[in-house]
């Protein structure tokens, strides 16, 4: 398998991923795999087939709607694989020095912890990036008459939201454990670049690639922050809670538009206008990605190879069922 493209070309399969605790999750159209490095140096993997939400409801594949579907499924998958990596780390911590690491605990019916994690994360995001900025903007409106203008109001609200987001990223980047995650994030990007370049999946090839990628989730979130300013300015309300609820309700619209923009701009990121569009996200990735070690690249490569193998199986099954 070393250096194999698993009988597929980069043009056929779009891949992406996410860093987890001491590991990487890689996603292909029909499968995902997560690989986690254990204390004894071994790598534990988990892989499963994936069905897109549009397979259940065709409109979720339409432009404008597919972005929210992708975001929702990525969130669920991301938390599931993060929980897997935490379980692996917990098993290592429970092992005594000199002993073989305990096997990763098998869990069944783990949907409840995932739902709780998603709910908690959603509530925190709504409070920090919607409710609190809106409250501060409303407070400032009472002191600065210029904010009475609806466009200015949304611009100030959006700028506060961006400041909160950037502050959050900078704050967590100072944590040592998060730096390890950011290294795996860099490893994920390097391996994706290697695949997209049509090169063999080896550490040597991946090491030469950039840790920055235009389709990164960090860039997507920054797109969301900017697009929300425009969208919120279109729908005008007066009552505080009406404004707040409209912001929550419009999240699918904003995520859908952001997805389409990043989808259009990513392949053209070296050209004039599109280069300027993706530049802020790439700049922010200099904080959220770090240069990985070779053993971290090995983990990311293993995750992608496992996902590609399973993707081929699931793709054939889908064709046979069609």
C-alpha positions as CSV (number, residue, x, y, z in Angstrom):
1,X,0.0,0.0,0.0
2,X,2.9,2.4,0.5
3,X,2.8,5.2,-2.0
4,X,-0.4,3.8,-3.6
5,X,-3.1,6.0,-5.0
6,X,-5.5,3.1,-4.3
7,X,-6.5,2.9,-8.0
8,X,-8.1,6.3,-8.0
9,X,-7.1,9.6,-9.3
10,X,-7.3,12.9,-7.4
11,X,-9.8,14.1,-10.0
12,X,-12.2,11.3,-9.0
13,X,-12.1,11.7,-5.2
14,X,-12.3,14.9,-3.2
15,X,-10.8,14.5,0.3
16,X,-10.7,16.5,3.4
17,X,-10.1,16.0,7.1
18,X,-9.8,17.1,10.6
19,X,-7.2,17.0,13.4
20,X,-8.1,15.1,16.5
21,X,-6.3,14.3,19.8
22,X,-2.9,12.8,18.7
23,X,-4.3,11.9,15.3
24,X,-6.1,12.8,12.1
25,X,-9.5,12.0,10.5
26,X,-9.7,11.8,6.7
27,X,-13.0,12.0,4.8
28,X,-13.8,10.8,1.3
29,X,-17.2,10.9,-0.5
30,X,-18.2,7.5,0.8
31,X,-16.1,6.8,3.8
32,X,-13.9,8.2,6.6
33,X,-11.0,6.9,8.7
34,X,-9.4,8.2,11.8
35,X,-5.9,7.3,12.9
36,X,-4.6,8.0,16.4
37,X,-1.0,7.6,17.7
38,X,-0.8,5.7,21.0
39,X,1.8,6.1,23.8
40,X,3.7,2.9,22.7
41,X,4.1,4.3,19.2
42,X,1.4,2.1,17.5
43,X,-1.5,3.7,15.6
44,X,-5.1,2.8,16.3
45,X,-7.6,3.3,13.4
46,X,-11.3,3.3,12.9
47,X,-13.1,3.5,9.6
48,X,-16.7,3.6,8.5
49,X,-18.8,4.2,5.4
50,X,-20.5,7.5,5.1
51,X,-23.8,8.4,3.4
52,X,-24.3,12.0,2.4
53,X,-27.4,13.7,3.7
54,X,-28.4,14.4,0.1
55,X,-28.8,10.6,-0.3
56,X,-31.8,10.8,2.1
57,X,-33.2,14.1,0.6
58,X,-32.2,15.2,-2.8
59,X,-32.6,19.0,-2.3
60,X,-29.7,18.9,0.1
61,X,-27.4,18.5,-2.9
62,X,-28.7,21.7,-4.4
63,X,-26.4,24.8,-4.4
64,X,-27.3,27.0,-1.4
65,X,-28.6,24.0,0.6
66,X,-25.7,21.6,0.4
67,X,-23.4,23.9,2.4
68,X,-25.5,23.6,5.5
69,X,-25.9,19.8,5.0
70,X,-22.1,19.4,4.7
71,X,-21.5,21.6,7.8
72,X,-24.0,19.6,9.8
73,X,-22.6,16.2,8.8
74,X,-19.0,17.4,9.3
75,X,-19.9,18.6,12.8
76,X,-21.4,15.2,13.7
77,X,-18.5,13.3,12.2
78,X,-15.9,15.6,13.7
79,X,-17.3,15.1,17.2
80,X,-17.6,11.3,16.8
81,X,-14.0,11.0,15.7
82,X,-12.8,13.4,18.4
83,X,-14.6,11.2,21.0
84,X,-12.8,8.2,19.5
85,X,-9.4,9.9,19.9
86,X,-10.3,10.9,23.5
87,X,-11.2,7.3,24.3
88,X,-7.8,6.1,22.9
89,X,-6.0,8.8,25.0
90,X,-8.0,7.8,28.1
91,X,-7.0,4.1,27.6
92,X,-3.4,5.1,27.5
93,X,-3.6,7.2,30.6
94,X,-5.2,4.2,32.5
95,X,-2.2,2.0,31.7
96,X,0.6,1.8,34.2
97,X,4.1,2.7,33.3
98,X,5.9,-0.1,31.5
99,X,2.6,-1.9,30.7
100,X,1.1,-2.4,27.3
101,X,-1.5,0.3,26.7
102,X,-5.0,-0.9,27.5
103,X,-7.2,-1.6,24.5
104,X,-9.5,1.3,23.5
105,X,-12.9,0.9,25.2
106,X,-15.6,-0.3,22.8
107,X,-18.7,1.8,23.0
108,X,-22.2,1.1,21.7
109,X,-25.0,3.4,21.2
110,X,-22.7,6.4,21.5
111,X,-25.1,8.8,19.8
112,X,-26.2,10.4,23.1
113,X,-22.7,11.8,24.0
114,X,-22.4,13.0,20.4
115,X,-25.7,14.8,20.6
116,X,-24.8,16.3,24.0
117,X,-21.5,17.5,22.6
118,X,-23.1,19.0,19.5
119,X,-25.8,20.7,21.6
120,X,-23.2,22.2,24.0
121,X,-21.0,23.4,21.2
122,X,-24.0,24.9,19.4
123,X,-25.2,26.8,22.5
124,X,-21.7,28.1,23.2
125,X,-21.3,29.3,19.6
126,X,-24.7,31.0,19.6
127,X,-23.9,32.8,22.9
128,X,-20.3,33.8,22.0
129,X,-20.7,34.7,18.3
130,X,-24.4,35.8,18.0
131,X,-26.0,36.8,21.3
132,X,-23.0,38.5,23.0
133,X,-22.0,40.6,19.9
134,X,-25.6,41.6,19.3
135,X,-26.0,42.7,23.0
136,X,-22.7,44.7,22.8
137,X,-23.8,46.3,19.5
138,X,-27.2,47.2,21.0
139,X,-25.4,48.8,24.0
140,X,-23.1,50.8,21.8
141,X,-26.1,51.9,19.8
142,X,-27.3,53.8,22.8
143,X,-24.0,55.8,22.9
144,X,-23.3,56.3,19.2
145,X,-26.1,57.6,17.0
146,X,-24.3,56.5,13.8
147,X,-25.1,52.8,14.8
148,X,-28.8,53.7,14.4
149,X,-28.2,53.1,10.7
150,X,-29.1,49.4,10.1
151,X,-26.1,48.8,7.8
152,X,-23.7,50.3,10.3
153,X,-25.4,48.3,13.1
154,X,-24.7,45.1,11.3
155,X,-21.2,46.1,10.3
156,X,-20.3,46.9,14.0
157,X,-22.0,43.6,15.1
158,X,-20.0,41.7,12.5
159,X,-16.7,43.3,13.4
160,X,-17.3,42.4,17.1
161,X,-18.1,38.8,16.0
162,X,-14.8,38.6,14.0
163,X,-12.8,40.0,16.9
164,X,-14.3,37.4,19.2
165,X,-13.5,34.6,16.7
166,X,-9.9,35.8,16.2
167,X,-9.4,36.2,20.0
168,X,-10.7,32.7,20.6
169,X,-8.3,31.2,18.0
170,X,-5.4,33.1,19.5
171,X,-6.3,32.2,23.0
172,X,-6.5,28.4,22.4
173,X,-3.4,28.5,20.2
174,X,-1.4,29.4,23.3
175,X,-2.2,26.1,24.9
176,X,0.5,23.4,24.6
177,X,-2.0,20.6,23.9
178,X,-3.7,22.6,21.2
179,X,-0.4,23.2,19.5
180,X,-0.1,19.4,19.1
181,X,-3.6,19.4,17.5
182,X,-2.5,22.2,15.2
183,X,0.5,20.1,14.1
184,X,-1.8,17.3,13.2
185,X,-3.9,19.9,11.4
186,X,-0.8,20.9,9.4
187,X,-0.2,17.2,8.7
188,X,-3.7,16.8,7.4
189,X,-3.3,19.7,4.9
190,X,0.1,18.5,3.7
191,X,-1.3,15.0,2.9
192,X,-4.4,16.4,1.2
193,X,-2.1,18.6,-1.0
194,X,0.0,15.5,-1.8
195,X,-3.2,13.6,-2.9
196,X,-4.4,16.6,-4.9
197,X,-1.1,16.9,-6.7
198,X,-1.4,13.3,-7.8
199,X,1.8,12.2,-6.0
200,X,2.4,9.0,-4.0
201,X,1.3,9.2,-0.4
202,X,4.7,9.2,1.3
203,X,6.2,11.2,4.1
204,X,8.9,12.5,1.7
205,X,6.3,14.0,-0.7
206,X,4.0,15.3,2.0
207,X,6.8,17.0,3.9
208,X,7.4,19.4,0.9
209,X,3.8,20.6,0.9
210,X,2.2,23.7,2.5
211,X,0.3,23.5,5.8
212,X,-2.2,26.0,4.4
213,X,-5.2,24.9,2.3
214,X,-7.9,27.1,0.8
215,X,-10.7,24.6,1.7
216,X,-9.8,24.5,5.4
217,X,-12.6,24.8,8.0
218,X,-10.8,27.8,9.5
219,X,-11.2,29.6,6.2
220,X,-14.8,28.5,6.0
221,X,-15.6,29.9,9.4
222,X,-14.0,33.2,8.4
223,X,-16.2,33.3,5.3
224,X,-19.2,32.7,7.5
225,X,-18.3,35.7,9.7
226,X,-18.0,38.0,6.7
227,X,-21.0,36.7,4.7
228,X,-23.2,37.0,7.8
229,X,-22.6,40.8,7.8
230,X,-24.1,41.1,4.3
231,X,-27.0,38.7,4.9
232,X,-28.0,40.2,8.3
233,X,-28.1,43.6,6.7
234,X,-30.8,42.5,4.2
235,X,-33.4,41.5,6.9
236,X,-34.2,44.4,9.1
237,X,-35.9,44.0,12.5
238,X,-36.3,46.3,15.5
239,X,-36.9,44.2,18.6
240,X,-33.7,42.7,20.2
241,X,-35.1,39.2,20.3
242,X,-36.5,39.4,16.8
243,X,-33.0,40.3,15.6
244,X,-31.4,37.5,17.6
245,X,-33.8,34.9,16.3
246,X,-33.4,36.0,12.7
247,X,-29.6,35.5,13.1
248,X,-30.1,32.0,14.4
249,X,-32.7,31.1,11.7
250,X,-30.4,32.5,8.9
251,X,-27.5,30.2,9.9
252,X,-28.3,27.7,7.1
253,X,-28.5,30.4,4.5
254,X,-25.2,31.9,5.6
255,X,-23.4,28.5,5.8
256,X,-24.8,27.6,2.3
257,X,-23.6,30.8,0.7
258,X,-20.2,30.6,2.4
259,X,-19.8,27.0,1.2
260,X,-20.5,28.0,-2.4
261,X,-18.1,30.9,-2.2
262,X,-15.2,28.8,-0.8
263,X,-16.1,26.1,-3.4
264,X,-15.7,28.6,-6.2
265,X,-12.7,30.4,-4.9
266,X,-10.5,27.4,-3.7
267,X,-9.6,26.0,-7.2
268,X,-8.8,29.6,-8.4
269,X,-6.9,30.8,-5.3
270,X,-3.8,31.7,-7.3
271,X,-5.7,34.2,-9.4
272,X,-6.1,37.9,-8.7
273,X,-9.6,38.4,-7.2
274,X,-9.9,34.9,-5.8
275,X,-6.5,35.2,-4.3
276,X,-7.6,38.2,-2.3
277,X,-10.8,36.3,-1.2
278,X,-8.9,33.3,0.2
279,X,-6.0,35.3,1.6
280,X,-7.5,36.2,5.0
281,X,-8.4,32.5,5.7
282,X,-4.9,31.3,4.6
283,X,-3.4,34.0,6.9
284,X,-5.4,32.8,9.8
285,X,-4.3,29.2,9.1
286,X,-0.7,30.3,10.0
287,X,-2.1,30.3,13.6
288,X,-4.3,27.1,13.4
289,X,-1.7,24.9,11.6
290,X,1.9,24.1,12.6
291,X,4.7,22.3,10.9
292,X,4.2,18.5,11.7
293,X,6.8,15.9,12.5
294,X,7.3,12.9,10.2
295,X,5.5,10.6,12.6
296,X,2.5,12.9,12.5
297,X,2.5,12.9,8.7
298,X,2.6,9.0,8.9
299,X,-0.6,9.1,10.9
300,X,-2.4,11.4,8.4
301,X,-1.2,9.3,5.5
302,X,-2.5,6.1,7.1
303,X,-5.9,7.8,7.8
304,X,-6.2,8.8,4.2
305,X,-5.2,5.4,2.8
306,X,-7.7,3.6,5.0
307,X,-10.4,6.0,4.0
308,X,-9.6,5.6,0.3
309,X,-9.6,1.8,0.5
310,X,-13.0,1.8,2.2
311,X,-14.3,4.5,-0.2
312,X,-13.5,2.2,-3.2
313,X,-15.6,-0.6,-1.5
314,X,-18.5,1.7,-0.7
315,X,-18.5,3.3,-4.1
316,X,-18.7,-0.1,-5.8
317,X,-21.6,-1.0,-3.5
318,X,-23.4,2.2,-4.3
319,X,-23.0,1.6,-8.1
320,X,-24.3,-2.0,-7.7
321,X,-27.3,-0.8,-5.7
322,X,-28.1,1.9,-8.3
